[in-house]
Every structure is written in structure tokens, then in C-alpha cells.
Amino acid sequence: MNIKEIHNLFLKCKSLSIDTRKIEKDSMFFAIKGENFDANTFAKEALEREALFVIIDNPSYVIDERTILVENSLETLQELAKFHRQYLKIPIVALTGSNGKTTTKELINVVLAQKYRTKATVGNLNNHIGVPLTLLSFTSETEIGIVEMGANHKKEIEFLCSIARPDYGYITNFGKAHLEGFGGVEGVIEGKSEMYKYLFENDKLAFVNLDDPIQVEKSKKIKLFTFGQQNNLADINVQEIQANPFVEINYEDFFVKSNLIGLYNANNINAAVAIGNYFKVEDRDIKIAIENYTPTNNRSQLLKKESFEIILDAYNANPSSMAVAITNFLQLDNQNKVMILGDMFELGNESQQEHKVIVDSLKDQDKSVCYLIGKSFYENRISKENIHFFETFEDFSEYLRDNKFKVKSTLLIKGSRGMALERTLDFL
């Protein structure tokens, strides 16, 4: 069966799933192999759960005409997504970058949704499986699609662009993320810039932050729509940015007071404003969308618990995002500041050095008590009264049973997802 025929079957289905636990009636199920399982074994269960069709790549699991045998289920999913994208022919905005992708994607979505029927990547489904699933969630009613693209090695963004074929692209920044897979910062820049390469070769448009010299350099040959702070050359001229702790931005024609914390979120907002402006969303509606947006999922959330004010940013961490989060936190006027920082993962050979840089950045400050948790931080421990090191979260939690934070403290909680530092909330 060719991809057009499979697409005709897909159009008869109400949804698509790769997880039998989430199958809906009259859906299409793709049996995709994982490292530790063969989803072909769930073909029968998928049909029992009233899936309309099941795509498999193992002939041993053919049941009847509802099971469609293909050579490779994952590759078929990707080809189906590519075909569906061309079938719909809707404008697609894609974004990637080291930090801020998901927040920026959410902001772009709420802004464009003021005028258009939009659909965006759910959560962080941004890889070689997530991007196809996102594209296949778009329907004939979708007017603009927003696709987040993640990568931890070179050629990944190039591949995702070949599937999504974006009309517009944005790179949030180039930072020290996934250094192990990219082979260093230069590899990160090269890998993320694959989006610029696609946009140039296909005569598409990039949204660019003129305050980022690397973005400016890498996007020289591309059609641009830009933003920048106090830059008359920018399409969107940002007049003033403040954050204490919420980001407030003054543009030439309107003012935005967001629910996002930290200066590092300012350009996430600026990008959404620029993209909304490009798509002719009214300034008043852009302002409403951003001011009503509240972050979730442990991303720059401001929480209150008992007498504590908590900045919870425990979804992800890399040297770039960690450094700006610390800088912003130390600038706050609040008294009794406490930093709870967890190890940063996927840094490869750079891990020890990057954790040392963070420790060194803290040793001369006396505005905050610091708790550094994880093996990498522990191996770079120093002796200083206001900095405490714990090799594991269990060691830290044991400490908290006998040592309480001062009342009315402001806490920054930040670390890689694997550290699960949101567990700290249970001890407050």
C-alpha cells in the first residue's frame, strides 16, 4: 500500500496514536518499536480498543484487512506526516533553539490564536516522532501550524525541516545544551542553523533577534522579520525591558506585563510579539494573549506555599539557562533568597567544567543561600558558609528534615528534568 492510500485511510480516522493506552474509537494506531519493546505485539489490543486501522511492520501480527503491513512503521509515520503537510498546504511556523523553545511556542500559539485557528506542538513532542505526530494533528480547519523542533545532534533539524517544510522559522538562541551530542558549542550553532539553511534554500522567512550577533550572522542571506531593543532597524523596536520578577516590556505602541519570570523570558515574548505583528494580529490582542498566558509544567512558574515564594524552573537546565536564571534571581529585591540547583545533564566531556563554572559564579555572592544537588556539583564542592553540596536528592531531603528554610524566603528551584527537583516542594 502506498503512502497516498494510507493517507486516505488516515483521513477516515478521528485521531492517531502510538500508545494503546491513549487509543480513541476510530483512530489509527502506529506500532513503533522502542528500545525495550515491540509495539507490533499490541496490534490486537489496539483493534480491541476500537482502532479503525493499525500500521505494523511485522507480518507475524497481521490479523485482517484492518492491519496494514509496511516495511517500517516509524518511516511510514514520517512519510505520512510529510504527505499530510503537503496535502493541507497551510503556513507552518517552526522554531528551535537551546533554551525557551516550549515557552516561546506556547506564546506564539496564544498570540496567533487571537486571529487564526491554530494548532501547535503539544508539550515537548519535538523529535523525529513528535514532529510527525504534531503535523498529523493538523486538520483542514487548522489555519496556521506551529511546530517545535528539538535536537541533540547535527542533521536532526535538517531532517525535521524536510518533514515539516516550514514557511517561517525562528531560533530562540544558541546555548550550551546537549553538548555531548553536538560535540561542543560550535556544533550546537551548526546544528540549530540547519533551520536557516532550509529557509534560505527554499526562499522562506526567518524571524530574527537583532540583539543576538550569532543569529544576525547566520541569517544574512535569508528574508527576515526582526526585533531588537532600541533598534530603529528592527521591525519590532523594543523600548524597555524589566523583570522583578515578572517580565514587563514596553514596545513603541503598547506595554505588556507578563506572568513570566526572569529577563531570559523577554526574548520569548518579543518573538511572539514580532510573529503576531507579522501575521497582522492587532496590538491589543497580542497584549491580551501574553498577559493572560500562565506557564505550567515546572517552567518558570511562580508558586506560593506557606510563607514561601517559589520560582519553579525544574523542567530543564543547561549551562546557559542556569547562568541567566541565577543572574536574574540575584537581582531580585527579595530578602531571604535561597537557590536549590540540580545537576545539568547531557554535557559530555564538558560536564565537570560547566558545573565548576556555575560553582565559581556563586562563591563570591552573599545574597543567597545555595543548595547544589547532584554528583557533578558535589565533585566541584567548595567550602563556603552559604553554599551547601549534596551528592543525591535523598541526602538533601534528609538535611531538610532537620533544617528548615527561613520564613518568607524566596526560592529558585532549577535543574535538569532527571533531577526532579520539584520534590523539594514536599518539604516546605
N, C-alpha and C positions, 0 to 999 in steps of 0.2 A: 504494500500500500504506500503510495507516495505522500508527500507532505501536504499537498493540496487536499487529498482525500481525508487525511487525518484532521486537517483543519475544518473540513465540512462536518466531521463528527464532533469536533470540539465546539462548533457553533450550536450544536443541538444540546450541549450540556449547560447546566446552570453555573457550574464552578469547576475548578481544577484543584487537585490535591496530590501531595506526595506523602501524606501521612494518613493512614487508615483511621486514626483516632479523630481526624477532623473531616472525614468524608461527609458530604451532604448528599441528599437524594438527587439523582440525575446528574451527578458530577462525573468528571473524567479523572481517573487515578493513574498516575505515572509511577511505575515500580522502578525506583532508582536505587542502585546498590550503594551501601555505605561501607565504611572500613570494617565494621563488625557485623553486618547483616546483609541479606539479600532480599530486597523488597518484593521480588517475584513471588516469594513464599506467601505474601499477603494478598495475592490476586483473588483468590476465592473469597477471602474475608471482605475485600473491597466490594465485590459483587453482592455479597450477602447484605452489605450495608447500603445497597441500592445505588451503587455507582452505575452509570449508564455504560461506560466503556473503561477498559483497563489496558494500559500500554505496558507490555512486558518485553523482555529481551532474552528470555529463556524458554525454549519450546516445551520444556517439561511441564510448564504451568498453563499451557493452552487449555481452556475449558470449553468455550463455544465461540460463536461469532462476536461476542462482546469483548473477547480478549484479542487485542491487536498485537501481533508479534512484529517487533522491529529488531534491527541489528544492535542498537544501543539506545536504551531508554533516555539517558541523560542527553546525548547528542540530538535525539529526536525532540526532546523538550526545548532545547536551544534553537533548533531549526524551526520548530513550530512557533516559537516566540518571534523569531526573525520574520517569518511569513505573516504572522498576525500583525506585527508592527507595520509592515508594508501594506497589508490589507486595509488597516484603519486610516493610514496616511494622516495622522494627527500630529501637530507640533509636539516635540518632546524636548524638555529641558533636562539635561544631565548634569550631575555635579559629583566631584570627587575632592580629595584633599586629605591632609594628615589629621587635622582637627576640625571639629564643628560641622561635619557633613550632615549628621542626622538633625541637629537643631536647625541648620540652615534650610534643609529640605522641608522641615515642618513649617518654618516661617514662610518660605516661598509658596507652599501649598495654601496656607491660610490667607495669604495676600491675594494670590490669583483666584482663589475660590470666591472672592468678593464679586468677581465679574464672570467667571467661567465655571463650567462643570469640570473639576479637576480630579485626578487620581494620582496618588503618589506611593512610593515605596512604603510598605508597612514595616515599622520598626527599623531594623538594620538588615533587611533581606537584600544585600547589595553585592553578592558574589556571583559566581558562574551559574548558580541555581536560583538565587534570589532575584537577579535581574530578569531572567526569563519569566519567573512567576509574576513579577511586577507587570511586565509587558502583557502577559496573558490575562491580567486582571482588568485591563482597559477594555472598554466596550464601545459600541457605536455612539453611546451617549457621552463618552469622555471627550472633552474639547481640548484639554492640554494634559499631557502626561509628565510627571516629574519622577526622574529615575536617579536614585543614589547609587554610586559605584564605589565599592571598596576594593582595595588591592593590597597584597603583601609581597608581591614580586613583580618584576618587569614583565611586560607584554600582556598583563591582565586587563588593564584599562583599554588597551588596543583591542583585545578580544571582546570585551563588553560593549565597546563602541560599535564593533562590527555587527553585533546583535541588535542593539537598541537604535543605532543610526540616529543620534541626536541632532536636532536642528540648532540647539543652543547648548553651550557648556559653561560651567563655572568651576574653578578650582579654588577651594577655600584658602589654602596655604600649603607651603612645603615645610614640613617639620620633621622632627626626629621620631618617626613612628615606623614600626615594622623594619627596623634597621637590619635585622637578621636576614630577612628575605630579600630586601633590596640591595644589601651589601654596602650600606652607608647612606649618608645624606644625599650625595650626588646621585645615587641610584634611585632614591625617593623622587628627586626632582625629575630625573629622566623618565621614571615610570609614570608619575602623575601627568607629565607633559604629553604623554601619548594622546590625551584628550585634545590638546591643542593641535597636535599633528593631524588627528582625524578631522577637526573642524576646518583646518587650513586646506587639506586635500579635497574636502567636499564643499568648499565655499560656504561654510556655516559661520555663525556668530558666537563670540565669546563675551561673557561678562567679566570684567577685569577690575581689580582693586589697584588704582594707580599709586597707592602708598606702598605697594609691595614691589620692589625693584625686580625680583625674580619673575613675578607674573608679567610685568611690563616687558622684560627682555624676551621671555619665552613666547609671548603672544604678538610679537611685532608684525607678522605678516597676515594676521587674521582680522576680519571685520570685528569691530569692538563696540561695546556699550559699556561705559566706565563709571566708577565712583571714586571719590577721593576727598580727603579732608582739606578744606580751604584750598581747593584746586580749581581754578577757573577753567581748566582744560577738561575737567570731568563732566560727564553728562549729568551726574548727580553730585552736587557740591555740598559736602558735609561741613556745617559751620562749627559745631562744637559737640564734644562727647564727654559725658561724665558718668561715673559709676560709684555709688556709695550707699548700699552695694548695688542697687538696680541701675541698669544702663538707661541713660537719658540722652537723646540725640536731637540736636537742632539742625534741621535742614533749611534750605532757603525759603521754602513755602510752608513748612509745618514743623511741629515739635512732637516727638514720641517719647513717652515714658513707659518702658517695658517692664515685664516681670522677670527679666533675665538678669543674672548676677555676673558682674565682672567685666572689665574692659575687653577681655578676649571674646565676648559675645557681640561687641559693637559691629564688627565687620560682617557677622552673620546677619544682623539686622540690616546693615547697609546694602548687602547683596539682595535681600528680599525687597527692599525699597526700590533698588535700581531695576530689578526684574519686573516688579509690579508697574513701575513707571513706563518701562519699555512696552509692556503689554496694555498700556493705556488704562490702568486701574486708577481711579480718582484718588488724589492725595488723602482726602477724608477717609476713604475706605481702607487705604493702606494703613493709616494711623489706627483705625478701629481694629483691624485684624491683628496688628502687632501688639497693641496694648491689651487685647483680650487673650493673647496666647500665654499659656502657663506651661512650663516644662514639666515633664514626667520622667519616669524610668531612671531615677537616680542621676539625672543630667542637670547640673546647676540648679537644683531645687532649693528653695529657702523653706525650711521647716521650723516649727516651734514645738518643743516638747518640754513640759515642765517649765523651768525658768531659762531653758537654753534656746538660743537661736542657732540654727544649723544650716550650713551650706553643704548640701549633699551632692557630690560630684564623683560618685563611685562607680560610674558605668565603664570608664576607660581612663587610661593615663599613659602618657609618653613624656619624654623629657621636655618637649616644647610646651605641651598643655600644663604640665606640672609647674614649670617655671613661671608661666604667666598667672596661674592660679595663686601661687604663693605671693608673687609681687602684688597682685590685686588685693589679696587678703590682708597683707601687712599695711596697706594704705588705708584700710578702714579705720574709722574713728572709734570703733567699739573698744571697750575695756575688756579685760579678761579673755584674750584671744587664745584659742587652742587649735593647733594643727594636728590632724591624725592622717598620716600619709602612708600609703602602702606601696610595695614594690611595683615597678614598671616592667612589663613582660615583653617578649619578642625583640629584645635589643641585641641578641647575639653576643659577639665579642666586645661590643661597646657597653655591655650592661654594667660592669663594675665601674668604669669611668663615669658613665652618666649618673649613676647613683651617688658617686663621690661628689660630682658637681653639685647635685642638689644638697647634699650634706654641707658642703663648703659654703653654699649660698645662705645657709641658715645659722652658721656658727657665730656670726658677728651681730646677729639681731637679738634684741631682748624684749621685743614687743609681743611675743607669743611663746607659749609653752608648746613644745613639739613632741609628738609620739611617732616614731618611724618604725614601721612594721614590715617584716619580711626578711628573708635570708640575705638578699642583696644589700639592703640598707644596713642590716646587722653586721655584715662583713666590712662595712665602712664606718663603723661606730667611732665616735669620739667622746671625750669626757667633757661634758658641759652641763651645768646645773639645770638649764631649762630644756635640754634635749634628751629624750629617753628612747632607747632602742629595744625592740623585741623581735626575736627570731621568727616567732609564729603568732598568729592571731590568738591562739589559745593562751600563750604567755601573756599577751596584752589583756585579754579578758580576765585572767586570774588576777592581774595587777588591779584592774578596775573594781574588783570585788572589795578590795580594802582601801582603795584610793579614789576619792570622788573629785570630780571637777568642781571648781568654784561655781556658786550660784550665779546666774545671769551671765554665763560665759557665752561667747560666740565661737562656734566650732566650724572648721573646714575639714571635711572628710573627703579624701581623694586617693584613688589607687586604681590599679588595673582590675578588670572585671573578676579575674580569678581570685583576687584577694577578698572579695565580698565584704568590704568594709562597712556596708550598711548595717551589718550585725552589731556595730557599735551602739546603734540606737536602743538596743535591748538593755543596755547597761546604764542608760541615763535615768 
